[in-house]
Amino acid sequence: MCFRISFSSNMDVKTARPYFFGDIGNAECVKLVLAKGASLEAYDLYNGTPLHVACANQQLECVRVLLNAGAKVNAARLHETALHHAAKASNAEMIELLVEFGANVYAKDKHEKRPGDYTQPTSSSALLLQLYESGTKFKRIDGHFL
């Protein structure tokens, strides 16, 4: 896929749809597409931004690349943020990354639900979001919260 992106003479990455980023699933390809001028905030009604798509597809390294490139962590699609997608997937590592970049743990979607409302009550994702919501200072060492 990266080969086709880098050498395709008629591909206009500036107008690439958001789902294109998440479907790539390869952080190096995402870097290449961004270097060619693709928009971090490309948006469509069905998929949201590239960050939404990468989170929905659980592409952690692509999420990291998009955030480091300046993607808006709290961009919303029908009031749903990337953090909602990470919570629905119960992806604690992605939740941590998004919050580290400023994701709003209190953001409500069109159903008035916060990201934590989509987690299983006893999951590590739920615990993590509860800690963030409470403002508790903690460290994560070897997968354990201290």
C-alpha positions, 0 to 999 in steps of 0.5 A: 500500500505504501508503495502505491501511495508514494508512487501513484502520480494521480493520487491526491492525498489532500482530498483523501477521505478519513476512512482511508487513514484508518484503513491503511492501518500502517503508521509508516503509510500514514506518515507518508500520506501526511508528508504528501499533504493530506489533511489531519482534519479531513471529515465526513459525516459517516466516519468523522476525522482520520483520528476517529477512524484510526481509533474505531479500527484500533490502530494504536500506532496510527493514532499515535502518528496522527496525534503527534502530527497535531490531530485535534484530539477532541474533534467530534462526529455527532458529538462523539470523540476519538475517546468514545471509540477507544472506550467502546473498544475497551482499549486502555492503552489508546485511552491513556494516549488520547488523555495524554494528548488532552482528550476530554473524559467528560465529553458527551455524545449525542446520547449524552454519554461520556466515554466511561459510560461505554466501558464494562464496569469492572474493566481496566478501561473503566477504572482508568477513565474513573481515575481520570474523571476523579482527577486522581494522580497515578502512575502505571507501572508494569500494567498496574495503576499506583 
